[in-house]
């Protein structure tokens, strides 16, 4: 009799185990189905951008961290929580919004949020608490939006260039910095985006977070260990730029390319790691130990008291609900994915100068690299001279759709990189011919004795905006509501001659802005 009972319990247990595996398998397939486009974008961005190539290893690291907590995880399984499905619903909303707007970071954040919700859905709050830190670490694998990388890159270029030039001067070498161009006596070095330091920063941030996780100390020390990666990256990248400048000045320009330049990059990254170890060592010495690794290692994570009793019924309920949610979301998302954006009819910008009879115009083009980075579907750069001899440079770039990294490089980032110093920057009100008010950026920039007055704004589907962040939000909204994300950036520049006042240059730009504004609708549709 006892043998029969034992056999029946064993069969029942095996059946329950198979059912549980079936539910988990269906959830896994549902996640892949719903997030298929986002997972493909993960793989594409990690392979396309060298700043993100380390991200392939981050899921493995998170899995390793979970494996080290396996005993605590096993003993923390509690009652499956229905509240986890609320988080899952929020993540699926981000997925849907990302597909509608083609802003993939929303989909990626939603994917990680769903993974974080899984322990809560299947094992309750106690399991969620133990699994939280390794799963939160997965946010480091989320590719930042292209425009964030662009802004960071320009900022790091300027900081690294300035600090690198200071280091070169320390060797007694005469050097002059103009934006991101380092002028040596024998040659010029361009600090391009690839040398901005972001290729160190992103992997080093994830490494710094891992170091803070392994360091057994107060929270504030762990935070400092993590944040120290930012100044370390800037200083070490500046050292690389300085070393390149010194080698080029003394031994020739061959040191800027090839194996040596690649080798310098790896040496600098290893130095970054060495300085991070020094930060950890400093905290270790403060606590009375000499070994830099005295407080480094896996933290013993105790299991959490289970929140209620785990039951197969609650497990199956949550699993089935989540599977249905993923299936419905996947169907909607793939239907939305085939929903193309509307591209309105418009005239080519090449015909715009003909709208200014009497003006002398001379058009120019972007170099191939800049044009590729911008990716504009249509643009014009025109030097316009009025019958009175007033000169204005006009630049308009138009995109049929702002997605997949195609967006605007703000003059606030690009012009300083060309050696121009921003003397002043304001957002000022102005008005259309019909009296409707809008805002544009007004900049005064200077390089040596040359000064330029700059106006620029974003002309987006009937709106004219000065703020770049507001412009990004409008793209999301219009992609969702109007099925449009087209738009343009408009920039006007005029020199401020030494013999004229700023008011004279201001009047010149205002005249061009007023002349241009009613003509734009044919080229930048409302």
C-alpha positions in Angstrom: 0.0 0.0 0.0 2.8 2.4 1.0 4.5 1.6 -2.3 1.4 2.4 -4.3 1.1 5.7 -2.5 4.7 6.5 -3.1 4.4 5.6 -6.8 1.3 7.7 -7.1 3.0 10.7 -5.5 6.0 10.3 -7.7 3.8 10.2 -10.9 1.9 13.2 -9.7 5.1 15.1 -8.9 6.5 14.3 -12.3 3.2 15.4 -13.9 3.3 18.7 -12.0 7.0 19.2 -13.0 6.2 18.6 -16.7 3.3 21.1 -16.5 5.5 23.7 -14.8 8.1 23.2 -17.5 5.4 23.5 -20.2 4.2 26.8 -18.7 7.7 28.2 -18.4 8.5 27.1 -22.0 5.3 28.8 -23.3 6.3 32.0 -21.4 9.8 31.8 -23.0 8.4 31.4 -26.5 5.8 34.2 -25.8 8.6 36.6 -24.8 10.6 35.7 -27.9 7.5 36.2 -30.1 6.5 39.5 -28.6 10.0 41.0 -28.4 11.4 39.6 -31.6 12.1 43.0 -33.2 13.6 44.3 -30.0 15.9 41.3 -29.5 17.0 41.7 -33.1 17.8 45.4 -32.5 19.8 44.3 -29.4 22.0 42.1 -31.6 22.3 44.7 -34.3 23.3 47.6 -32.1 25.8 45.5 -30.1 27.5 44.4 -33.3 27.2 47.8 -35.1 28.6 50.1 -32.4 32.0 49.4 -30.8 30.9 51.3 -27.6 28.4 48.5 -27.1 30.3 45.4 -28.2 30.8 44.3 -24.6 27.1 43.9 -24.2 27.1 40.4 -25.5 28.7 39.3 -22.2 26.3 41.1 -19.9 23.5 38.5 -20.0 26.1 35.8 -19.2 27.4 37.9 -16.2 23.8 38.4 -14.9 23.2 34.6 -15.3 26.4 33.9 -13.4 25.3 36.3 -10.6 22.0 34.4 -10.3 23.8 31.1 -10.3 25.9 32.2 -7.4 22.6 33.0 -5.5 21.0 29.7 -6.5 20.7 28.4 -2.9 19.1 31.6 -1.7 16.8 31.7 -4.7 15.7 28.1 -4.1 14.9 28.8 -0.5 13.1 32.1 -1.2 10.3 30.8 -3.4 7.0 32.0 -2.1 3.4 32.5 -3.2 3.3 33.7 -6.9 2.2 37.3 -6.9 -0.5 38.6 -9.2 1.0 42.1 -8.8 3.9 40.9 -11.0 1.5 40.8 -13.9 0.9 44.5 -13.4 4.6 45.1 -14.0 4.5 42.8 -17.0 1.5 44.8 -18.4 3.6 48.0 -18.1 6.5 46.4 -19.9 4.2 45.2 -22.7 2.9 48.8 -23.0 6.4 50.0 -23.4 6.9 47.3 -26.1 3.8 48.5 -27.9 4.8 52.2 -27.6 8.3 51.4 -28.9 6.9 49.7 -32.0 4.5 52.5 -32.7 7.1 55.2 -32.4 10.1 53.2 -33.6 12.0 54.3 -30.5 13.6 51.0 -29.6 14.9 52.0 -26.2 11.3 51.8 -25.0 11.1 48.2 -26.2 14.4 47.4 -24.6 13.5 48.8 -21.3 10.2 47.0 -21.4 12.1 43.7 -22.1 14.4 44.1 -19.0 11.4 45.1 -16.9 9.6 42.0 -17.9 12.6 39.8 -16.9 12.7 41.6 -13.5 9.0 40.8 -13.1 9.3 37.1 -13.7 10.5 36.1 -10.2 7.6 38.1 -8.7 5.1 36.4 -11.0 6.3 32.9 -10.3 7.9 33.1 -6.8 6.5 36.1 -5.0 8.2 39.1 -3.4 10.8 37.0 -1.5 12.2 35.5 -4.7 11.9 38.9 -6.4 14.1 40.5 -3.6 16.9 37.9 -4.0 16.9 38.0 -7.8 16.6 41.8 -8.2 20.2 43.0 -8.3 21.4 40.6 -11.0 18.4 41.3 -13.1 18.7 45.1 -12.7 22.3 44.7 -14.0 20.8 43.8 -17.3 19.9 47.5 -17.9 23.5 48.0 -18.8 22.9 46.0 -22.0 20.2 48.4 -23.1 21.6 50.6 -26.0 21.2 54.3 -25.3 19.3 56.2 -28.0 21.6 57.4 -30.8 21.1 61.1 -29.9 22.2 60.4 -26.3 25.4 58.7 -27.6 26.0 61.7 -29.9 25.6 64.3 -27.2 27.8 62.3 -24.8 30.4 61.8 -27.5 30.7 65.6 -28.3 30.9 66.4 -24.6 33.6 63.8 -24.0 35.5 64.9 -27.1 35.8 68.5 -25.8 36.7 67.5 -22.2 39.3 64.9 -23.4 40.8 67.3 -25.9 41.2 70.1 -23.4 42.8 67.8 -20.8 44.9 66.1 -23.4 46.3 69.4 -24.6 47.2 70.4 -21.0 49.1 67.1 -20.7 51.0 67.7 -24.0 52.0 71.1 -22.8 53.4 69.4 -19.7 56.0 67.8 -22.0 57.1 71.3 -23.2 55.6 70.9 -26.6 53.9 74.0 -28.1 50.3 73.1 -28.9 47.0 74.9 -29.6 43.5 73.6 -29.3 40.7 74.7 -31.7 37.5 72.8 -30.7 38.5 69.1 -31.3 41.5 69.9 -33.5 44.9 69.8 -31.8 47.4 72.0 -33.6 51.0 70.8 -33.2 54.1 72.4 -34.8 54.3 69.6 -37.4 50.7 68.5 -38.0 47.1 68.7 -36.8 45.2 65.9 -34.9 41.4 65.6 -35.1 39.9 64.1 -32.0 37.0 62.3 -33.8 34.0 60.6 -32.2 35.9 57.3 -32.1 38.4 58.9 -29.7 35.8 60.5 -27.4 36.2 57.8 -24.7 32.8 56.3 -25.0 34.4 53.0 -26.2 35.9 52.9 -22.7 33.0 54.5 -20.8 30.2 52.1 -21.5 32.1 48.8 -20.8 33.8 50.5 -17.9 30.5 51.6 -16.3 29.2 48.0 -16.4 32.6 46.8 -15.0 32.4 49.5 -12.3 28.9 48.3 -11.3 30.2 44.8 -11.1 33.2 46.0 -8.9 30.7 47.8 -6.6 28.6 44.6 -6.4 31.6 42.5 -5.4 33.0 45.0 -2.9 31.9 44.2 0.6 31.5 47.6 2.1 29.1 50.4 2.9 26.7 51.5 0.1 28.3 54.9 -0.2 31.7 53.4 -0.9 30.1 51.1 -3.5 28.5 54.1 -5.2 31.8 56.0 -5.3 33.5 52.9 -6.8 30.9 52.9 -9.6 30.9 56.6 -10.2 34.7 56.8 -10.2 34.6 55.1 -13.6 33.5 58.4 -15.3 36.5 60.6 -14.2 38.9 57.7 -14.7 37.7 57.3 -18.3 38.0 61.0 -19.1 41.5 61.2 -17.6 42.8 58.0 -19.2 41.3 58.9 -22.6 43.0 62.3 -22.3 46.2 60.6 -21.5 45.8 58.5 -24.7 45.3 61.7 -26.7 48.3 63.3 -25.1 50.5 60.2 -25.7 49.4 60.2 -29.4 50.3 63.9 -29.7 53.7 63.5 -28.1 54.5 60.5 -30.3 53.4 62.3 -33.4 55.3 65.4 -32.6 58.5 63.5 -31.9 58.4 60.5 -34.2 55.9 61.2 -37.0 52.2 60.9 -37.9 52.4 57.1 -38.4 51.6 56.7 -34.7 48.0 57.9 -35.2 47.0 54.8 -37.1 47.5 51.0 -37.3 48.5 48.6 -34.6 50.1 51.2 -32.2 46.9 53.3 -32.1 44.9 50.0 -31.4 47.5 49.0 -28.8 47.3 52.4 -27.0 43.5 51.8 -26.7 43.9 48.5 -25.0 46.7 49.8 -22.7 44.5 52.7 -21.7 41.6 50.4 -20.8 43.9 48.2 -18.7 45.1 51.4 -16.9 41.4 52.3 -16.3 41.0 48.9 -14.6 44.2 49.5 -12.6 42.9 52.9 -11.3 39.6 51.3 -10.4 41.5 48.8 -8.3 43.4 51.7 -6.7 40.0 53.2 -5.7 39.0 49.9 -4.1 42.4 49.6 -2.4 42.0 53.1 -0.9 38.8 52.1 0.8 40.4 48.9 1.9 43.3 50.8 3.6 40.7 53.1 5.3 39.3 50.0 6.9 42.7 48.7 8.1 43.5 46.0 5.6 46.4 46.1 3.1 45.3 43.7 0.4 43.3 45.5 -2.3 41.0 42.4 -2.6 40.5 41.9 1.2 36.8 43.0 0.9 36.2 41.8 -2.6 34.2 38.6 -3.3 30.7 37.2 -3.6 28.4 38.4 -0.9 26.6 35.7 1.1 23.0 36.4 0.2 20.6 34.9 2.7 17.3 33.6 1.5 14.3 35.7 2.2 11.4 34.3 4.2 8.9 33.2 1.6 5.8 35.4 1.2 3.1 32.8 1.6 3.0 29.2 0.4 4.0 28.4 -3.1 1.1 26.6 -4.9 1.0 25.0 -8.3 -2.4 26.5 -8.9 -1.2 30.1 -8.4 1.9 29.3 -10.5 -0.2 27.9 -13.4 -2.7 30.8 -13.1 0.1 33.4 -13.5 1.8 31.5 -16.2 -1.2 31.1 -18.3 -2.2 34.8 -17.9 1.3 35.9 -18.8 1.4 33.6 -21.8 -1.9 35.0 -23.1 -0.7 38.6 -22.5 2.5 37.9 -24.4 0.6 36.2 -27.3 -1.9 39.1 -27.6 0.9 41.7 -27.3 3.0 39.9 -30.0 0.1 39.8 -32.4 -0.6 43.5 -31.9 3.1 44.4 -32.1 3.7 42.5 -35.3 0.6 44.1 -36.8 1.8 47.5 -35.8 5.3 46.7 -37.1 3.9 46.6 -40.6 2.3 50.0 -40.1 4.4 52.3 -42.2 4.9 56.0 -41.4 3.4 58.6 -43.7 5.8 60.6 -45.8 4.1 63.7 -47.1 4.7 65.2 -50.5 7.1 68.1 -50.6 9.4 70.0 -52.9 13.2 69.4 -53.0 15.3 71.9 -51.1 17.5 72.4 -54.1 14.8 74.7 -55.5 14.6 76.9 -52.4 17.2 79.5 -53.5 15.0 80.3 -56.5 12.5 81.6 -54.0 14.8 84.6 -53.3 15.1 86.5 -56.5 17.9 89.0 -56.6 20.0 87.1 -54.0 23.3 85.7 -55.1 23.6 82.1 -53.9 26.4 79.6 -53.8 25.6 76.1 -52.7 28.0 73.7 -51.1 27.9 70.1 -49.9 28.8 68.1 -46.8 31.8 65.8 -46.8 31.0 62.1 -47.3 31.5 61.1 -43.6 29.4 63.9 -42.2 26.6 63.3 -44.8 26.6 59.6 -43.8 26.4 60.3 -40.1 23.6 62.8 -40.6 21.7 60.5 -43.0 19.4 63.4 -44.2 17.0 62.6 -47.0 17.4 66.1 -48.3 19.5 69.1 -47.3 20.8 72.4 -48.6 23.8 74.6 -47.6 23.6 77.9 -49.3 25.7 81.1 -49.0 23.2 83.9 -49.7 24.2 87.5 -50.5 21.5 90.2 -50.7 21.5 93.0 -53.3 22.8 95.2 -50.5 25.8 92.9 -49.9 24.5 91.3 -46.7 25.7 87.7 -46.3 23.8 84.8 -44.6 24.5 81.1 -44.5 21.4 78.9 -44.8 21.4 75.3 -43.8 18.3 73.0 -43.8 18.3 69.3 -43.3 15.1 67.2 -43.8 14.4 63.6 -42.7 11.4 61.6 -44.0 11.5 59.7 -40.7 13.4 60.2 -37.5 14.2 56.7 -36.3 17.0 54.1 -36.4 19.4 56.7 -35.2 18.6 59.3 -37.8 18.1 62.6 -36.1 19.7 66.0 -35.7 23.2 66.9 -34.6 22.5 70.1 -32.6 24.7 73.1 -33.5 25.3 73.4 -29.7 27.3 70.2 -30.1 28.8 70.5 -33.6 30.0 74.1 -33.7 32.2 73.9 -30.5 33.7 70.8 -32.0 34.9 72.9 -35.0 36.7 75.3 -32.7 34.0 77.8 -32.1 33.4 79.1 -28.5 29.9 79.7 -27.4 29.8 83.2 -26.1 26.1 83.2 -25.4 23.1 81.0 -26.0 19.5 82.0 -25.5 16.0 80.7 -26.4 14.1 83.7 -27.7 10.5 84.2 -28.8 9.6 85.2 -32.3 6.5 85.0 -34.5 5.3 83.8 -37.8 3.8 86.1 -40.5 0.3 85.3 -39.1 1.4 86.5 -35.6 1.7 83.0 -34.1 4.6 82.9 -31.6 7.3 80.3 -31.5 10.8 80.0 -30.1 14.2 79.6 -31.7 17.8 79.3 -30.4 20.1 82.3 -30.6 23.8 81.8 -30.3 26.8 84.1 -30.5 30.0 82.1 -31.2 33.6 83.2 -31.6 36.8 81.8 -32.9 39.8 84.1 -32.5 38.6 87.5 -33.8 35.8 86.0 -35.9 32.2 86.1 -34.6 29.0 84.5 -35.9 25.4 85.1 -34.9 23.4 81.9 -35.2 19.7 81.1 -35.3 18.4 77.6 -35.3 15.2 75.7 -34.6 13.4 72.4 -35.4 10.6 72.6 -37.9 8.5 69.5 -37.1 5.2 68.7 -38.7 3.7 72.2 -38.3 5.5 73.0 -35.0 8.6 75.2 -34.7 10.6 74.3 -31.5 13.9 75.4 -30.0 14.2 72.7 -27.3 15.7 69.4 -28.5 14.1 67.3 -25.8 10.7 68.8 -26.5 11.3 68.0 -30.2 12.0 64.3 -29.3 8.8 64.1 -27.3 6.9 65.5 -30.3 8.3 62.9 -32.5 7.1 60.2 -30.2 3.6 61.7 -30.0 3.2 62.4 -33.8 4.5 58.9 -34.6 1.8 57.5 -32.4 -1.1 59.8 -33.4 -0.2 61.1 -36.9 2.0 58.3 -38.1 4.6 60.9 -39.0 8.1 61.5 -37.8 9.4 63.7 -40.6 10.8 67.1 -40.0 13.7 69.5 -40.5 16.3 71.5 -38.7 16.8 75.1 -39.9 19.9 77.1 -39.2 20.8 80.7 -40.2 24.3 82.2 -39.6 25.8 85.6 -40.3 29.2 87.0 -39.5 29.4 90.0 -37.1 32.0 92.2 -38.7 34.5 94.0 -36.5 33.1 97.4 -37.6 29.4 96.6 -37.0 27.3 96.2 -33.9 25.5 93.0 -32.9 22.2 94.8 -33.5 23.1 95.2 -37.2 23.8 91.4 -37.5 20.6 90.7 -35.6 18.5 92.7 -38.1 20.2 90.9 -41.0 19.3 87.5 -39.6 15.8 88.7 -38.7 15.2 89.9 -42.3 16.2 86.5 -43.6 14.1 84.6 -41.1 11.1 86.6 -42.0 11.7 86.1 -45.7 12.3 82.4 -45.2 9.4 81.5 -42.9 6.5 81.7 -45.4 8.4 79.8 -48.0 9.3 76.8 -45.8 5.8 75.1 -45.9 6.4 73.8 -49.4 9.7 72.1 -48.4 8.9 71.2 -44.8 5.3 70.1 -44.8 3.0 71.0 -41.9 
